[in-house]
Amino acid sequence: MASELRIRAVLAPTMLLVIGGIYWLDSHGTLGLRQGTLSAALLGLLGLAGVFEFVALLRGAGFAVSRRSLPLLSLLLLGSAFLFQWHQIDRELYPLVIGTLVLLFPMAVRSLGREDMKLGLEKQGATLLGFIYVAWPMYLAMGTAFRHLPSVLYVVLVCKGGDIGGYCLGRLFGRHKLIPHISPGKTVEGALGSLLASVALAVCLRGPLLEPEVQLPLWLALVSGVVLNFTTQTGDLIESLLKRRCNAKDSSKLLPAHGGVLDLIDSLLFSFAAWFLVLVRWT
């Protein structure tokens, strides 16, 4: 336990420094690149790593999932984000539809064969789940970085701040289990603490991070805080369910004492997608 705490004490600040440095370079245009390029590249790499971990997790538990098509189509989807401007959203959504069809249709046809009939539907479902659950949100997160870079930081701070608030209040006051068959450590008190922290951050950070490009009225900041926290907690629970179903403690052992990349981004996946809708509608 002590060694794990030491690893966390070193690794967590290091990751924050690296991410903060990339964001600073990106926001100041230091390298002469289009604003959002470096952050989008980082998000794309995280998304691709998450897809690989998803495949390894499910295949390790004996589930049928495509180990070639899913990573390849995810790579093409995430790479295509750099081709668009992300101002007037139109063609930016084409890769989502085309990628899903190209991924799913060949597997659907193959499942008609006698050899693939037994596992064909399972493979289609598991592969499509990985594409929509991991690749889609990270593609939209990359689009958010190009459309309004500070929004990425806003979502991360509101969501991760909710995680921290929930952990602290849960440890101090947690008495009633939230959903013990999925995540025994989570409590109702912790969930409420997480909600309060996210709402407070959503309101307080809207001025420093979003304005003047994105003008969120108070009511919408409150709603955004609630939505982002709900999607954050749900994303975390969904990944916990996935790991429990696959009998795994972490999505991988890539990050010592932290788990894998999917463990790092699980709470952001639904939140990035939800915020993208708010950002496009409000700008």
Secondary structure, 3 states (H helix, E strand, C coil): CHHHHHHHHHHHHHHHHHHHHHHHHHHHCCCCCCCCHHHHHHHHHHHHHHHHHHHHHHHHCCCCCCCCHHHHHHHHHHHHHHHCCCCCCCHHHHHHHHHHHHHHHHHHHHCCCCCCCCCHHHHHHHHHHHHHHHHHHHHHHHHHHHHCHHHHHHHHHHHHHHHHHHHHHHHHHCCCEEECCCEEEEEHHHHHHHHHHHHHHHHHHHHHHHCCCCCCCHHHHHHHHHHHHHHHHHHHHHHHHHHHHCCCCCCCCCECCCECHHHHHHHHHHHHHHHHHHHHHHC
